[in-house]
Amino acid sequence: MTIDTKDLLNSILSNLARIDYVKPEDLPNIDLYMDQVTTFMDQQLQASKRFDEDKILTKTMINNYAKNDLLPPPLKKKYTKEHILTLIFIYYFKNILSISDIQAILNPITEKYFGSSGEISLEDIYSEVFRLEKSEGNHLQKDIARKFQLSRDTFGDIDEQDQSDMQMFAFICLLCFDVYVKKQLIEKIIDSRPSSKQEEAAKKSKKPEEPKQKH
């Protein structure tokens, strides 16, 4: 069965428009137990599911994030708003990055701003980053439409049924290449930055030497 190409593109862009994020004002103002955390995440990010039975977050995932030093431990078995924010960042990162890369990106942020009462909080960082979501979504829609049109201009000299299949393959390849290049870029940025251990070693090496005592 051949799917109308215009309908397919409209469906793709419609799904993209429905992708949402957890707005700062929707974050709970009270601490939550683990079951409440998984329920909250599942409800808020439901539109991101591929299948209805998929789970956004499970108890096992939370425990693994804590074991891998991605998530600070709960306070008396309760998770704060900052725990929720950290889990949201992890949710988006884990789709394309390894645990070690997520650690490299996220740990410096949580170490400095998790529970901070300074000028900037983890919630401020989250709000600023996701403020860009709407405008970036518009750019993505235009870019996807452009890639889709590029794919329709390929394989013009083959059988119509094969042409449709090959054009869809070309479209998938264009999307995959885009993800591949951006993933490579992220990894290059991560690898170019000093790790926490390297920064700690550098700080220790810069400490002034104690003056030698005169005998």
ABEGO torsion letter per residue (X at the ends): XBBBAAAAAAAAAAAAAABBBBBAAABBABBBBAAAAAAAAAAAAAAABABAABBABBAAAAAAAAAAGABBBBBGGBBBAAAAAAAAAAAAAAAABBAAAAAAAAAAAAAAABGBABABBAAAAAAAAAAAAAAAAAAAAAAAAAAAAAAAABGAABBAAAAAAAAAAAAAAAAAAAAAAAAAAAAAAAAABBBAAAAAAAAAAABBBBBBBBX
